[in-house]
């Protein structure tokens, strides 16, 4: 089945209804497997899932380099999104330090272009809001890169309402990337109405709830050192059991539909609006194919309502992130 197209923003950016998050191919979710990752990227192109999401900080740098190798000779088949904004020193991320000064934005883009083996980036996000740099300066620097032909569209990641408006007033914002799924609904009360007012698309990462919504999550201690989930509050003792129980409704509806739980979770996100394009991450062809099949799954209004109620914010146990990570979210 061919993936339907959706539009992000009002500037003409058209992408498939599902994209591919590439971070886990290089970090955070267990050991890397370059051969399978490359095969997964090539399979994504074959299936029309060509909206590929990366960032300079993933690795750092190694994820963009992976995409550059995968897309050699095939650049025109892909829509590449990457991000700038974290401080990187001698090839390592400097903790959570941010740097969105115009000079660093220009340098970051030159580095991304080199690693991705391309002369333009389709969608460039500010990875996290930098409180030390006025948003007008950030948007202005990206606008200059758009005018120079090095960037096609501007996006923000985890930005709050004030900074979304400030950026959009300087240069149109095509998309906001943020976590959004059945079990992470923090955008619904305030952020999503503003996005729709301004005509900005939403690109949810972690739409599968980091494994809880697929039923494959394990307690924190069962993950190896270096795996992001080992320190995720929602995987910790007490929280884990409560969250697996809450996600039972996803498994029940999947059984009724003859589908997989993860497919139901993605179908729910897709049902929330034509301006939403989730980017489930995987480094394996099998899961990529399962995710893409979710685009053909149609939930009834009653099923959507049941999922809304069962996975309401008060049913999820534990903070979204540990305190250090949450401090980088502009809310």
Residue pairs with C-beta under 8 A, 6 or more apart in sequence:
1 292
1 293
1 295
1 296
2 48
3 16
3 17
3 18
3 47
3 48
3 49
3 292
3 295
4 16
4 17
4 295
5 14
5 15
5 16
5 17
6 14
6 15
6 16
6 17
6 201
6 274
6 275
6 276
6 277
7 13
7 14
7 15
7 201
7 274
7 275
8 14
8 15
8 123
8 153
8 174
8 175
8 200
8 201
8 203
8 275
8 277
9 153
9 172
9 173
9 174
9 175
9 199
9 200
9 201
10 172
10 199
11 153
11 172
11 174
13 122
13 123
13 152
13 153
13 174
13 175
13 201
15 51
15 79
15 277
16 48
16 49
16 50
16 51
16 277
17 270
17 277
17 295
18 49
18 51
18 266
18 270
18 277
18 278
18 279
18 280
18 291
18 292
18 294
18 295
19 49
19 51
19 52
19 53
19 81
19 203
19 277
19 278
19 279
20 40
20 41
20 44
20 49
20 51
20 52
20 53
20 279
20 280
20 281
20 282
20 288
21 53
21 205
21 279
21 280
21 281
21 282
22 37
22 41
22 52
22 53
22 54
22 58
22 63
22 66
22 67
22 281
23 29
23 53
23 54
23 55
23 58
23 63
23 281
24 30
24 281
24 282
24 283
25 32
25 33
25 34
25 37
25 40
25 63
25 66
25 283
26 32
26 37
26 58
26 59
26 62
26 63
26 66
27 58
27 59
27 62
27 63
28 227
28 228
29 227
29 228
29 229
29 281
29 283
30 223
30 224
30 227
32 283
33 283
34 66
36 283
36 284
36 285
37 66
37 70
37 283
38 66
38 69
38 70
39 285
40 282
40 283
40 284
40 285
40 288
41 52
41 66
41 67
41 70
41 71
42 70
43 285
43 288
43 289
44 50
44 52
44 288
45 74
45 77
45 78
47 288
47 289
47 292
49 288
49 292
50 77
50 78
50 79
51 79
51 81
51 277
51 279
52 67
52 78
52 79
52 80
52 81
53 81
53 82
53 177
53 203
53 205
53 279
54 63
54 64
54 67
54 80
54 81
54 82
54 83
54 116
55 63
55 64
55 82
55 83
55 84
55 125
55 127
56 64
56 82
56 83
56 84
56 86
56 88
56 108
56 111
56 112
56 115
57 83
57 85
57 86
57 88
57 93
57 127
58 64
59 65
60 88
60 91
60 92
60 93
61 88
61 91
61 111
61 115
64 82
64 112
64 115
64 116
65 115
67 78
67 80
67 115
67 116
68 115
68 116
68 117
68 118
69 117
71 77
71 78
71 80
71 116
71 117
71 118
72 117
75 117
75 118
79 122
79 123
80 116
80 118
80 121
80 122
80 123
81 121
81 122
81 123
81 124
81 125
81 155
81 177
81 203
82 112
82 116
82 121
82 123
82 124
82 125
83 124
83 125
83 126
83 127
83 157
83 177
84 100
84 104
84 105
84 108
84 109
84 112
84 124
84 125
84 126
84 127
85 98
85 99
85 100
85 108
85 126
85 127
85 128
85 130
85 157
86 93
86 94
86 96
86 97
86 98
86 99
86 127
86 128
87 93
87 94
87 97
87 98
87 99
87 104
88 94
96 324
96 325
96 327
96 328
98 127
98 128
98 129
98 130
98 131
98 132
98 328
99 130
100 126
100 129
100 130
100 133
100 137
100 138
101 130
101 133
101 137
102 137
102 138
102 140
102 141
105 138
105 141
105 142
105 145
106 141
106 145
109 121
109 124
109 145
109 150
109 151
112 121
113 119
113 120
113 121
113 150
119 149
119 150
120 149
120 150
120 151
120 152
121 150
121 151
121 152
122 152
122 153
123 152
123 153
123 154
123 155
123 174
123 175
124 142
124 145
124 151
124 153
124 154
124 155
125 154
125 155
125 156
125 157
125 175
125 177
126 138
126 142
126 155
126 156
126 157
126 159
126 167
127 157
128 157
128 158
128 328
128 329
128 330
129 135
129 156
129 158
129 159
129 160
129 163
129 330
130 138
134 166
135 163
135 166
135 167
135 170
136 166
136 167
136 169
136 170
138 167
139 154
139 166
139 167
139 168
139 169
139 170
139 171
139 173
140 170
140 171
142 151
142 154
142 171
143 154
143 170
143 171
145 151
146 152
146 153
146 154
146 171
153 174
153 175
154 167
154 171
154 172
154 173
154 174
155 173
155 174
155 175
155 176
155 177
155 203
156 163
156 164
156 167
156 173
156 175
156 176
156 177
157 176
157 177
157 178
158 177
158 178
158 179
158 328
158 329
158 330
158 331
159 167
159 176
159 330
160 191
160 330
160 331
161 190
161 191
161 194
163 330
164 173
164 176
164 191
164 194
164 195
164 198
164 200
165 194
165 198
167 173
168 198
168 200
173 198
173 200
174 200
174 201
175 200
175 201
175 202
175 203
175 277
176 191
176 195
176 200
176 201
176 202
176 203
177 203
177 204
177 205
177 279
178 187
178 191
178 202
178 203
178 204
178 205
179 186
179 204
179 205
179 206
179 320
180 187
180 202
180 204
180 207
180 269
180 276
180 278
181 204
181 206
181 207
181 208
181 209
181 213
181 265
181 269
182 209
182 213
182 247
182 250
182 265
182 268
182 269
182 307
182 311
183 209
183 212
183 213
183 243
183 246
183 247
183 311
183 315
183 316
184 206
184 209
184 316
184 320
185 311
185 312
185 313
186 313
186 320
186 331
187 202
192 202
194 200
195 201
195 202
195 275
196 273
196 275
200 275
201 275
201 276
201 277
202 273
202 275
202 276
202 277
203 276
203 277
203 278
203 279
204 269
204 276
204 277
204 278
204 279
205 278
205 279
205 281
206 281
207 265
207 266
207 269
207 278
207 279
207 280
208 214
208 262
208 265
208 266
208 280
208 291
209 217
209 247
209 265
210 217
210 228
210 229
210 232
210 234
211 217
211 218
211 229
212 234
212 243
212 244
212 247
213 247
213 250
213 261
213 262
213 264
213 265
214 260
214 261
214 262
214 265
215 244
215 247
215 250
215 251
215 261
215 262
217 229
217 235
217 240
217 243
217 244
218 229
218 235
219 235
219 236
219 237
219 240
220 229
220 230
220 231
220 232
220 235
220 236
220 237
220 240
221 230
223 229
223 230
223 235
224 230
229 235
231 322
232 318
232 321
232 322
233 239
233 318
233 319
233 320
233 321
233 322
234 240
234 243
234 316
234 317
234 318
234 319
234 320
235 318
236 318
238 317
239 317
239 318
242 317
243 316
243 317
243 318
246 310
246 311
246 315
246 316
246 317
247 261
247 311
248 310
249 306
249 307
249 310
249 311
250 261
250 264
250 265
250 307
250 311
251 261
253 264
253 299
253 303
253 306
253 307
254 260
254 261
254 263
254 264
257 264
257 297
259 267
259 294
259 297
260 290
262 280
262 287
262 290
262 291
262 294
263 290
263 291
263 293
263 294
263 297
264 294
264 297
264 299
264 307
265 294
266 278
266 280
266 291
266 294
266 295
266 297
267 294
267 295
267 297
267 298
267 299
268 299
268 304
268 307
269 276
269 278
270 276
270 278
270 294
270 295
271 299
271 304
280 287
280 291
282 288
282 291
299 307
319 326
320 326
321 329
